[in-house]
Every structure is written in structure tokens, then in C-alpha cells.
């Protein structure tokens, strides 16, 4: 057996080397399919399939508040509710609260550096069972006021800013201007899903007034060993009912949800990645069908060879084995090429993901032994897919016919049905990918054509965090922000400047409730809801958001002055339709205790995502409700990058120790906000282009071979008086008939499968007739173009040559 195997391998290699054109086309076709599949599977495997890098990750869950009747399904958590959950739930070994998305000013013997941080309750690291590289993690006492001035550093911060000092534990560093003791350094690669934190400080929760209002905590928990997800969900709904009874003004109608941590962390990318993997699977099937067709066309010239081998005693099993080994050699060469293409494709994919995007996990997305095993498995499967049918067909030998007619004519028509079937399959799959790509491209075009409600040109943004230790007093903090903005406005090249506590299109929003005044104060569980933003005077001018009525915030709207608010058009249309809202007063939850007077109306703008329509929004003045963090928005006269350094210097003239982070233009923010739909559209378009190219090659090959088979018939027709256009029509008819059959099958499949894309589309229906018609038109034109060259060749057949050959 081994001798026969070695003999077949040597013969297969000689045969492939002898036909370099055929070998190159087949290997390249398969390598494209294997390489694209490997690249996409690498991303899918890293993001979706591998367990999170924590001990017993299947027991890690995330807990959210939910109020389906109000449209909240995964809502952040109120601190009092979290403490109730922690005290009353029976399904968890531990539960930790998190405040993420904050920036800390870190300094130690040098200039302050803005570092993304997280505040976590002391149980956080023990729940994850994360072991530090140096030192220890938080203890229970670190959650007590006075004992919470400790900090844990990430490996990156320790390496970049502290020179990998092995004696860092026990040293003092300033965090937001307050001395903290470093108690630990986390190992390389440690992170919490969907965050970019590099510094952790304790979150000390207590049942005091400051923790009673609002919802802003993320909660992680570890299930007990014998508790299922369903049991934990029932337990949390029971506890949710307790919180609703204890504080009905805040919690009536609210409950709790328990979600597996991995599924929760990947819920935004799960469906898009599976769609891309299915698309690349279709591309691989097209490549296999293409190579199978090449083998079938080549097999006609090998019928005599198979007949001789059979006559010399080779059984059918022996012939099939030899042919499969030849196919395996092709797929092995394609595997090597596919891995190289896959590495290049993977780097190109990762280049499409913005650096600022927090991924579900921080581990490297790279081709490793697990991906190599997948690539080998794909290579083996492709051998079966493209090699079995040609092998079975060619091994069925008609000895007398093959030896009588010779290699030129033996069995030329025996594989026509299979060749046409493969072409129909290729065109059908190409249509599916073309429809999907067209839908995603048109959806993306609609998305980027949306007016966000502001002008992104010549706008510079940067984040700032004010240390509570230095600016804990509201008046002092209000004056500090005002001084910074005044200094920036006086900077050459600046035309307007303002601030907002959440920048638009960064998927960060604040929700609140309100009630008309005079009247009773609103209760969060029952009052109408609205988004709210804390902005400064000049914010709307800096963003280019039109003022529709009334006035902007002004310097007179200071701390201690008459509270005022601005609302957007969506707020007016929903809650005060047909009324003049100027000078009306409303209560706003969780911010200013007194009623606020509406002094202006601005145009609608998209806050969280470009895909979401503008929501009712209340704007409060930062001078009257000052936050500890904000994003500075600066409109420049020229290119915004030219004033970056000047703006930073203006901030440091007010406070040399103030850190700045995430400095970027608003155009960059807009581009990053649509990175996922752009990623999907580009990849599906690339796959559709490759699929269409392979389908064109398939159609060309089948029609070209059909013309060769029918050379004698065409010669007779021309001799009998057929015109060139008659021959052209005869050949094109076959190509278009195959394309029409494929289109019928592809359209039916598209109407079913494109429903998976419904949630990924923006202002598009999966059954959009323009998209379907366009894709079908492209396929028909491609099929006709592919058949045109062999059709023109058929019109030039010399009847004398054809009849002499007969």
C-alpha cells in the first residue's frame, strides 16, 4: 500500500508539473478560498468561539437592569439596586460593580498622563479569579473610605511609564492629584471585555445619598457551581421584585437580566461575523466547483490513460485513489498559498478596525496552531468537494470506446451534465454573495448620507477629567471649565469652543426623566424619559448645530443663577407638539433640584449612533450642573490638526497638571462610528467580486469546452449556410440558459437567506427589488461576457477543417 501511495504521489507531482497552466489556475483558485476562509475564521474563533481567558469562564455572567415596557433591555444598574442584588441573590459566589469609561490623570515624578481607568468593587478580581503579576489585588477593606487610596496598574502602564520597575509595589503615585499606593500589576493581556482600562481603583459603595440616584454601574458575577443560567435568571427576577417593592419610585416596572459573559460581550459583533463566515464559505464552495470543473474538462483527455490502466489490471478503487491523491496534491499546494494569503488578508482586516474600538477580548488575533488545524481540515474537505465527482466519473472506464477513439474523443460528452451543474452552482452562489454585498453597500451608502445634525468638518475633540480631590466643589469646578474654555477661545485659529459630557457618535448616552413644572417632582419609574447632555455655552456653535428658537447658553447662566435648559426638536414634537416651549419649566431627575426653564430649541442630532434616529434630549448648562468629565469640542479656522498643540497649551495654562486624552477630529469620530457597517460592506463586496470572477471563469471554461466539443457540428452548420450571428446566438443561448437557471435558484435562495441581514441593514429591506434586479443584471452581463470569447471563436470555425477532422 505504501509503495502504491508513493508511486501515485510521484506520478501526480509529475503530472501537475507537466501542466503548469492548469496547476496554477487550480491552486490559485483554491488558495483564494482557503486564504479568505482562514482569515475570517481567525477573527470568528478569537472573538466568538474561544472561552474568555479567565478560570471557569462559563460561570461568569453579566447582570443588567431591564424594563421592556420602556424599551430598556440591557440597562446599567443603580448602586442601591446592586447592593440589594449582592445581599439577596442566592445564585452567585460573588458579584462586583464597575464604573468604566473614565480617564484618570496618573503622575509619578513627571508630567501627568491621561490613562483609561475603571473603578471596581473589591470583589472584581476575585470573581474573575485574576492573579496579579506583582503584588496583590483589592481586599474587602479597600472598599472602605480612608483605605481606598490604592491602585492596580496594567502591564502596559507599568512597562511604558515605570520602566518595568520590579519594586513598583508599595510606591506612591498620584491618581487625579491624590497619592495612591501601588499594590499590584496585572499580567500582560489582562483586560475586561469591551474595555480599554489600564488602571484600576476601588469603588466603595455605601447606602448614602450620593449613591441613591441614577443608573450607571456594570455588574459582573460568578455563578455557583450547581446553579444554571435559568435558575440564576429566576433568582434575579425575584430580587428585582424586592427592589421594586423597596423603592417603587425608582424601580416600578424594572427587573433584572442574567446573560453569559461571552455572549453579552460579543452581542454586537456576533451576527455580522457569522454572516461573513457564511459568505466566505460560499466563496470556498465556488472555488471547489470551479476546480471540479477544471478536473472534469481535463479528464476527457485522460480517458485513454484510464482505459490502459484498467486493461493492465487496475481496479476502480485503485484509479479513484490515484485521482484523489492528485486532488490532494492540488489542495496541499493551495493550503500553503492560502496560509500566505490568509496572513495578508488578516492584516488587512485588522487594519479596518479602528484602534479606539474596545474589542470583546484583548488577546492577539493571529493565526496559531488552532487556525492551522482548521486550514488543514478545510484543505482536506476541499479535496473531497472538488475531487470525488471527477474521480468517480473518470474511473468509470469504457475500455472499447476509449481504446477505439483515442484520447482526443473518448468520453468527451460524458461529463457535460456535471460541468453544467457545477457552473449553475457557481453562478447561484455568486448571485447570493452579490445580493448580500449590494444590500450592505446600499445600506452603508444610506447610512453615511444621513445628516447627523452637526458639521464634522474642522472640529477637534479631546477628553478631560477633573480630579474630585482638587475640584470637588461645584462652583470651583464650574469656574474651572469656564476658564479652560475662555483660554481656548482666545487661542489663534479657534473660531468656537464648547464642551459636552458625552461626545456624539461614541455610543455613549445619558437618560433621565422629567415632569412639567409647577407640579410634583418626577418619579423615575413613571415619568416620561429623555436623553440629557451637560454642555457649555458655545457647544452648539462648535458642533455646527443650528439653533431653531430662543437662545444658547450664555455666561449669565452660571452656578447659582436661574436654572435653564435647551431642548431639541424631537423633544418638542413628542411632548409639546404644537406648543411654544420657550419659558416653560420642567423638573429634571438626578441633576438640578429646582425646576429649569426652557430657553432654546436646537435641531435634532444623532447622539449614540448614526443608525439611531434623534431622540428627545434635554441640554443642561455645565456651569449649573458641572460634571467631573467632559469632551472639549473646538472648531478651527483651518485644519484642526494645526491647532492641537495650541489647544493643549491653552488647557495647561489654566492647570499644568491637567491630563488630556483621545485627541481626534470629529471626522475621525464619524468614520469610527460606522466602522462595523463599513467593515461588513467592504468584505462582502470583496467576496462578491471574487465569487463573480470565479463564476465568469467557470462559465468561460464550460462554454469554451462546449465549443470545442461541437466543432464538427458548428462546421456542418456553417457549411449548410448558417451565418455568424446564428452561430453566435447558438453559443450565447447555452450560456444564458445556464445563467437563467442559476438566477432562478439564486433569487429563491436570496429571498430566504437575506433575511439574516435584516438587522444589519439601514433603511433597506432584504427583498429590495432594485438590489435584486441590479445583482441579476450584473450576473447576466457577466455570463454573456464570459461566453462571448468562445462564441466569437465558434463563428470563425473553418468548415473544411472541421469536416476533414471528421
N, C-alpha and C positions, 0 to 999 in steps of 0.2 A: 504493500500500500504506500509506504513512504517513497519507494522508488518511483512508483507511478506518479505520486504527487510532485516529486521533484522534477520529473520529466515534463509534467504538464506545466509547471511553473516556468521552466526554461523555454518551452515551446511558446507559452503565452507571451513571455517577455520578447522573444524574437519576433513574434507576430505583430506586437504593438509597435516595436521599433521599426519594423518594415513599413508600417502605415502611419507615419508621423502626423499627417494631417488629421486623420480620423482620431488618433490618440489624443492630440492636443485639444481638439474640439470637445471630445467626450470628457476629458479630465477637467478642462476649464469649466464646462457646464456644471459638472458635479461639484467642483470646488466652490463655485459661487453659491450653490445651495447649502453645502456643508458649512462654509465660512459664515454666511448670514445666520444660519441656524445656531451655530456655536456662539456667535456674538450676542444674539438676543437671549439665548438660553442662559448665558453667563449672567446677564442682568436679572432675568427672572429667578434664577436659582439663588443669587445673592440676596435679592430683595424679598422674595416670597416663600421660597422653599426651605431655606436653611433655618434652623431654630435660632432664636436670639442668643447672643453669647453670654448667657447667664446660667447658673445652676438650675436644673429642672425648669426650663423656660415655659413648659406647657402649663405650669401652675401660676404663672404671672398673668394678671388681668388689670384692666383699667376700669375705673368706675366713673360714671358720668351722671349728672342730673339730666332729667328729661321731662318735657311737658309737651307731648304730641299735639294736644289741642291748641297750643300756642306756636307750634312749628319748631320746637326745640327737641332734638333727638340726642345730641351729644353735646351737652352744655357743661361748661365749667361749674365748679362747686362752691357753694357758700361755706365759709370757715366753720360756722356753728353746725351746719349740717354734717360737715366732715367729722367734727368731734363727736356728734351723735352716732354717725356710722361706726366710727372707731370703737365707741363704748358699747354699742348694742349689737353689732353684727356678730354672728357665730360661725361664719364660714371661712374666716381668714386667719392665717397665722400672724399677719401684721398688715398695716395699712399706713401709707405715707402720703403727705400732701406736698405739692410742688408749686412754686411760683417761677415760671420760666419767661424767657424773652426779655430779661433785664440786662443792662450793661453796668458793670462795676468799674470804678476807677481804681486801678491797682498801682501802687508805687512802693518802691523799696530802694532808697539811696539813688533816686533818679527821677526822670520825668514821668508823670502819671500816664498809664496806658489804659485805654478802654478795653475791657475784656468781657465777653458774653458770660453771664453767670446764671446760677439757679439758687434759689432758696429752697431748702428741703427740710422736712421734719426729720428728727434724728433717726427714725426707723428706716429711712430711704435706702441706705447702703446695705443694711442687714436683710431687708426684703429682697433686694436684688442678689444678695449673697456675693457682693463685690468685695474683693480683698485688695487693699491698697498696696502699691509697690513699696512705699515707705510710710512709716508711722501707722496711724490708726484712722478709723472713721469716727463719725459722731457718736457720742454716748447720750443716754437719756438726759443727763444734767445739762448738756449743751443746748437743750430746748428751753432752759430757764433763763430769764433776764438776768444779766450780770455774768453769766457763764457761757454766753453765746458768741463771744468775740474770738472765734476760731474760724479757720478757713482750710479747705482742702483744694489743692491745685491739680490741674490736669498735667499729664506727662508733657504736652506741648508747651504749656506756660513755664513749667519747671525747667525745661530744656532751653527755651528761647530767652527767657528773661532772668533766669537764675543760674545759667551755665551748668545745669545738671548737678548742682551742689548736693552731695550726699548728706550734708549736715543741715539741710534746709529745715528739717523738722525741729520745732522749738523756736525758730527765728520769728521775729515780728515783721509784718508787712502792713502797709496802710491800705485798707479797703474802704473806699469812699471817705477818705480822710480820717478813719478811725483805726488805731492799731489793732491788728488781729494776729493771733499766733498760728503759724502753720502747723497743723497736726498730722497732715498726710499728703501723699502724692499718689494719684491713681495711675494704674499701668497704661502703657501705650494702647490706644484703641478703645479705651473705655468711654462710653457715651450712653446717654439715654435716647431712645428712638425719637427722631424728628426734632432733635435739639442740637445746638452747637455750643453748649455750655463748656467752659474751660475753668470754671471756678465755682466752688460750692460753699455756701454759708448756711448756718442753721436757721430754720423757721420755727420760732417759738410761738405757738398758738395758745391763746387763753380765752376764757369766756368773759371778755371785756367788751366795752362799747366799740372799740376800734375794729374788732373782728366780726361785728354783728351783721353788717350790711354788705351787699354786693355778692357777686359770683365771679371768682377768678382763679380758683385752685384747680390743678390737675391732680388726680388721685391714682396711685398705683397700689396694688395689693397682691399678696400671695395666698392662694387657696390652701386650705388644709389638705393633707394627703388623701383623705377619703371623701372629699367634697367634689361634686360635679359642678359644671358650669350652670346647669339648670337649677340645682339646689341653691347655689350662690345667688342666682337671679331672684328666686323666690324669697330668700332671706333678705336681700336688699330692698325688695318691694315692701316687705314687712317693715323694715327700718324706715323706708321712705314714708310710709303711712304714719309712723310715730313722729317724724319731723313735721309732717303736715299738721298733725294734731297739736304739737307743741307750739308751733309758730305759724298759724294759718295765714296771717297777713303776708308772709313771705313765701309760703310753701304750698298753699292750697292748689291742687291740680298738678303738683310736681311729684315725680318719683325718681327712681334710680335705675341705671342700666349697668350690666356687667358684660364686658367684652374681652375676649382673649387679646393679650397684649400685641402679639404679632399681627393678627387680623386687624386690630384697631390702628396700629401704626402704619399699615400698608393699604388702608381702605381707599385712599385717593389714587394710588397707582396700580392697584390690583387688576381692575378690568382693562385699563389701557395696555398693560404688559401682556395679559393673556391674549388680547386681540392681536398684538404684534407677533406673539409666538405662533398663533394660528396662521397669520399671514405668511410668516416665513416658512411654516410647514407647507402651505400651498406652493410657495416658490420651490421648495425642495421636491415636491411631487412633480411639478412641471419639469424640473431638471431631470428627474428619473425617467419621465415619459419621453423626454427628448432623446436621452441616451438609448433607451429601449428602441426607439425608432431607428436610431443610427445603427444599432446592432442588427435589427431586422433587415434594414436595407443592405448591410454588409453581408448578411447571412446568405442572400441569394447567390452570391459569388462563391460560397463555400459549400454548396450542396454536393458538388462532385467530391470534394475533400472528405465530407462526412460519409458519403457513399463508399469511398475507397476504404476508410477506416472500418466501417461496418462490415464490408466484404472480407476484410482481413481478420474479423472476429471480435471487434469491439462491440460490446453491448450498449444498449441505450443509456443505462446508468453511467457507464464509463464516459460516453460522449457528453452527457449533461454535466458531469463532474468537471470535465475539461473546460467546457464553455463557462461554467460558473467560476472556475479559477481565473479565467481570462477577465471576467467581470470583476472579480475580487481584486485583481491587479490594478484595474482601472480605478476602482473606488479607493484603493490604498494610496495610489498616487494623488487622487483627488483629496484624500484626507490630509496629506502633507500640505498641499496647496491651500486647502480650506482652512487649516490652522493658521497659516500665514495671513490669509485674507481675513480670517476671524479676528486676529490680533489687531490688524489695521482697522477693521470695522468697529471693534470695541472702543478703540481710542477715539474714533470719530463720533461714536455715540456719546461717550462721556463728555466730549467737547461741547455737545449740545445742551448739557445740564449746567445751569448757572452755578457758580461757586457758592453763592449765598443761599442756595436751596438746601434746607436741612433734610437729609435722607433718612429713611426708616432705620438704617444702621450705618455705622461709621467704617465698617471693615472695607478693605480694598475690593473693588470689583475687578477681578482678574481671572485669567484662565489658569486653573490649577489642575491637580490630578483628577478631581471630580468631574471637571469640564472635559478633560481629555478622555475620560471613560465615556462620557456622553457622546463625544465626537466619534469615538471608535464604534459605539453602538449605532450611531446614525450611519456611519460608513457601511457597517455590516447590513443594516436594513436597506440601504440604497442598493446594495448588491442584489438583495433578494427582489427589490421592487423593479429594477430595470433589467436584471439578468435572467430571471426564471423563465418568463414567457419566451424570449428569443431562444433560450437554451432548449426548452421543451419543443418549440416549433422546429428548430433546426435539427434536433436529434431524431425527429420522425422522418426517416430516410426512405425514399422510393428508389431502390437500387437500380432498377432497369431504366427508369426515366432519367435519373441523374447521370448514369454512365452513358446512356444513349445520346442525350442532348448536350452534355458537357457543362462546364461551369457557366458558360455565358447565358444559357437559357433555362437551366434546371431550376425549377421551383420558383420562377420569377413572380408568379402571381399568387403563390401560396400564402403570403403574409400580408396581402393588401388590406384585408379586413382589420387586422390588428394595427397596422400602421395608421389607418384612418381613425380607429378608435382612440389611439394614443393622441393623435392631433386634436380630435374633438375634446378629449380630456384636458389637454394643454390650453386650448382656447377658452374652455369653460372656466378653468381656474384663473386664467389671465383676466377674464371678464370680472370674476368675483373680486380680484385684487384691484382692478381698475375702478370698479364701482365704489369699493371701500375708500380708495385713495381720493377719488373725485369728491366723495361726500366730505372727507376730512379736509381737503384743500378748500372746498367752497365754504365749509363751516369756519375754517380759520380765516378766510378772506372776510366773511361776515363779521367775525369777532374783531379783527384789527381795524375794521371800518367803523366800529362803534365809537361814538363821541363820548369820551369818559367824563365830560363835564368840566374839564380844565385843559390848559395848554401845557404840554410837557416840554416844549422847546425852551432852551436856555434857563433851565431850572436846576439848581444844585441842592442836594439834601444831605443832611448828616444828623446822626443821633447824639443826644446829650442826656446824661443822667446826673441829677443834682443830689449830692450826699445829704441824707437826713441829718447827719451829725452836725453839719455846718449850716443847713438851710431848713431846719425843722419848723421854724416859724413861718406861717403862711404869708404874712406881709413881707418878710425878708425874702422869701422865695419868689414872690410876685415881683418885687423890685429887682431881683437878680435877673430874671428872664427879660424884664423890660430893659435893663441896662445892656444886656448882651445884644438884643435886637436893635437898640439905638446905635450901638457901636457898629454893628454890621451894616445898617442902613447908611451910615456915614462913610463906608468903605468905597473907594473909587471902583466903578464898574458894576455896582449894585443898583438896580432900579426899584426893587421891593424886597421885603423880607418879613417873614412871619414864622409861627410855629404851630404844630399840632401834636397831640399826644399819640395819635396813631396815623401813620402816613398812608395815603390812599394806595390801593392795589398791592398791599402787602399781606392780605388775608387776615388783617387784624381789625376788629371792630369792638365797640363798646355798646352794650344795651342798657336801657334804663326804662323807667316808666314815668308817666306824668298824669296830671289831672288839672282841669281848669281851676283858676282862682278868680274870685274868692270861692272857697269851698273847702271840704275836708282834704287833708293830705292824702296822696295816693297810697294804696297798698300794693306792693309788687305783684302779689298773686292775682289781683283782679284788675288793676288799672291798665289802660292802653300802653302798649310798648312802643319804643322808638330807639333808634340808634342815637348816640350822642358823641360829640367830639369837643375837646377842650382846645380852643385855638386862640391865637393872639390877634391884636389889630395888625392888619397888613397881610394876613394869611391868604385871604381870597384874592387880593391883588397879586401876591407872589405866585399863586397857583393859576391865575387867569380865570377864576370862576366868576361869572357875571353876577352882579347884584341886581335883582329884579325889582325890589321895592324897599323903601326905608333906607337905613344907613348901615355902615360897617361898624365894628367895634372901634372905639376911639380911646384916647388917653384918659378921658374923664371917667371911663368905665373901669375904675380902679378898685383895689381891695377896700372894702368898707363902704363903697358907693352903692347907688341903687342897682340891684342885680338886673342884668339884661340878658337877652338871648336872641339868636338869629335862627331861623328855621329854613328848610329847603322847600321847594315847590311840592315834592311828594308828601311832605307833612301837611301842607295846607290842603292839598287835594283830598287826602284821606280823612283828616279830622276837622277841617274848617272849609269844606268845599263851598264856594260861592260867597265866602265871608271875607271881610278885611281883617287880617290877623294882627296888623300893626297896633301896638299899645295894649293888646290882650295880655293877660297874665296867666302863667301856669306854674304848678308845682312840679319840680323835677326830683325824682328819687335819688338818694345817696350822694347828692352833691351840695347844692346851696339850700340851706334850711328855709330861707324866705322865698316867696313867690318871685319869679323872674318875669320881666316884661319883654315881649317880643318887639324888637326894634327894626328888624330887617328880614327880607326873604331873598335867598340866593337860588341860583339854578341848581338843578339836580346834578350830582356827580356820583360816580361809581366808587365805592369805598373799599369793600373787601376784595372783590374780583371783578374783572371786566365782564364776565359772563352773567353776573347778577345785576338785575335792574336796580336803579336807585331806590333806596328805602327811606321812609320818613326819618329825618335827622334833626336833632336839636344841637345847636352850637352854643357853647358857653365860653365866656371870656376867661382866658388863662390868668388874667390879673385878679379875677374874682374867685376862681376855683383852681388855684395853681397846683400842677402835678409835679411829681419828682422826676419825671422823664418827659422828653419831647423830641420831636424831629424838627430841626430847623429847615425852612424852605426859603431859598434865596433865588430871586430872579435876576439874571445878569443882563448887562447891555450887549455883551458879545458872547463868546463861547464860555460856558460855565466852568470848564476845567481851568481857565485862565485866572479865575478869582478864588480858587480853592485855598491856596496858601494864605491869601489876604483875609479870607473869612476866618480861617483858623487863628490867625494872628489877632483878629478883632476879638474873638472869644477870649483868648489868653491875655488880652489887655485888661479885660474885666476880672479874670481869675486865671492866673498862670497854671493852677493845678487842675483845671477842668479838662477832663478827657473827652475826646470826640471819636466816633466810630461810624462805620458803614457809610462812608462818604461816597456818594454816587449821584449821577444825574437822574432826573425824572424820566428821561428817555430810556435809561437803563432799567429803571424800576418797571416801566411799562413793558419792556422787552422780556424781563424776567417773569412778569406776571402771566404771560402767555407762553412760557417755555414748554409746558407739557403739551398743549394742543399743537404747538409748532413742531415739537419732537415727534408726535404721532403722525402729523401730516407729512413731514419730510421722509420718515421711514416708510410709511405706506406708499408714498409716491415713488421712492426708490425701488421698493419691492415690485410695484406695479410695472415700472419701466423695465426691470429685469425680466419679469414674467412675460410682458408683451414682446420683448426682444427674443426670448426663447421660443415663444409661440410662433413668431414670424419665421424663425429658423426652422421650426418643426413643419410649418405649412410649406415653406420653400422646399424642404427636403422631400416631403411626400409628393408634392406636385411635380418636382423635378424628376423624381424617380418614376412617377407615373408616366411622364412624357417619354422617358427612356424605354419603359415597358411597351408603350404604344407607338413607338417609332414607325413600325411597319404599317399599323393601321392608319396613322396620320399620312404616311407616304401614299397609301392607296387612295385616301380621301382627296389628297391634292392632285393625284393623277386623274381622278374622276371629275375634277373641276372645282373642288372646294376652294374658296377664296381665303385670303389671310385672316380676314375678320371672322370667318366661320371657324377656323382653327383656334383663333384667339378666344372666341366665345366658348368653344368646346372645353378648353382647358380651364378658363376662369370659372366656368359653371361648376366644375368639380370643387374648386377651392371655396367658392361662395356657398355651395351647398353644405360643405363641412362647417363653415363658419356659422351659417344659419342654424344648423342643428345645435352647435355649441352655444349660440346665443340663446336659443330657446331654453336649453338646460340651465345655462348660467343665469338668465333672468329669474327663473323659478327659484333657483338656489339663493340668488341675491335678495329676493323679497323676504326669504326666511332668515338668512344669516345676518343681513344688515340691521336687523332689529337689535342685535347685540351692540350696535354702535349708537343706538338712540340716545343713551345718557351721555355720550361723548360729543354729541353734535350741538351746535349753537345755531338756533333759528333755521334748522334744517330737519326735514323728515327723511327717514331711511328710504322711503319709496319715492323720493323726489323724481318726477318724470324727466326734468331737464338733465339731471345727472345720469339717469339710466339711459336716456337717448344718446347723450354725448359719449358714454362709455361704449355703447353698441356701435355707434358710428365710427369710433376710433378702431374698434376691433374689425369691422368690415373693411375699412380702408387699409388697415394693416394686412389683413388676409389677401385682399386684392393686390396690394403692392408686392407681397411675398410671392404671389403666383404669377406676376406679370413677367418676370425674367424668364422662367421656363416656358411660359405661354408664347413669348416672342421667339424663343428658340425653336418652339414647335412649328411656328409659321415658316421657318427657314429650312425645314427638312427637305432634302433633295429626294424626290420620288424614285429616281433611278437607283440611288444608293440604297434606299430602303428596300426596293424590290429585288435588287441584286443580292442583298443580305439574306432576304427570304429564300 
